[in-house]
Amino acid sequence: MCQHQPPCPSSAATDREAAHPVAHHPEQGWSLLCNGVLLFEDTGELLPDGQVIAPARCRAKAAA
């Protein structure tokens, strides 16, 4: 998907949020990254394969 040089991290990479945004809708609370990840303002993510990544604050509560 990514045409940037050097290429952005893939959606499977741990640093996937570092990919360039291709669509940004702050009024709706989300951004689409060039690796296909939907990044939500609450830090939740939806990966291209349909996997849901919970917001960071939810992961912190679960670990406590």
C-alpha positions as CSV (number, residue, x, y, z in Angstrom):
1,M,0.0,0.0,0.0
2,C,2.6,2.5,1.1
3,Q,4.5,4.5,-1.6
4,H,6.7,6.4,0.8
5,Q,10.5,6.1,0.8
6,P,11.5,4.7,3.2
7,P,8.3,2.7,3.4
8,C,6.0,3.1,6.4
9,P,5.7,0.3,9.0
10,S,3.3,-2.4,8.1
11,S,0.0,-2.9,9.9
12,A,1.6,-5.9,11.7
13,A,4.6,-3.9,13.0
14,T,4.7,-2.7,16.6
15,D,5.2,0.9,15.4
16,R,2.3,0.8,12.9
17,E,1.0,4.1,14.3
18,A,4.1,5.8,12.7
19,A,2.7,5.4,9.2
20,H,1.6,8.5,7.3
21,P,-2.1,9.5,7.5
22,V,-3.9,9.5,4.2
23,A,-7.3,10.7,5.6
24,H,-7.8,12.6,8.8
25,H,-11.2,13.3,10.3
26,P,-10.8,14.9,13.7
27,E,-14.4,15.9,13.8
28,Q,-15.2,12.1,13.7
29,G,-12.3,11.0,15.8
30,W,-10.3,8.9,13.4
31,S,-7.5,8.8,10.8
32,L,-6.7,6.3,8.1
33,L,-3.0,5.5,7.8
34,C,-1.2,4.4,4.6
35,N,-0.7,0.9,6.0
36,G,-4.5,0.5,6.2
37,V,-4.8,1.0,9.9
38,L,-7.8,3.0,11.2
39,L,-6.5,5.0,14.2
40,F,-9.0,6.4,16.6
41,E,-8.5,9.5,18.9
42,D,-8.9,7.3,22.0
43,T,-5.8,5.3,20.8
44,G,-7.9,2.3,19.7
45,E,-7.1,0.8,16.3
46,L,-8.8,-1.3,13.6
47,L,-6.3,-3.3,11.5
48,P,-6.9,-4.1,7.9
49,D,-7.6,-7.8,8.8
50,G,-10.4,-6.8,11.1
51,Q,-8.5,-7.2,14.3
52,V,-9.4,-4.6,17.0
53,I,-6.7,-3.1,19.2
54,A,-8.2,-1.7,22.4
55,P,-7.4,1.8,23.5
56,A,-4.3,2.2,25.6
57,R,-6.2,3.2,28.7
58,C,-8.2,0.0,28.5
59,R,-5.0,-2.1,28.3
60,A,-3.6,-0.2,31.3
61,K,-6.7,-1.0,33.4
62,A,-6.6,-4.7,32.4
63,A,-3.0,-4.9,33.4
64,A,-3.7,-3.4,36.9
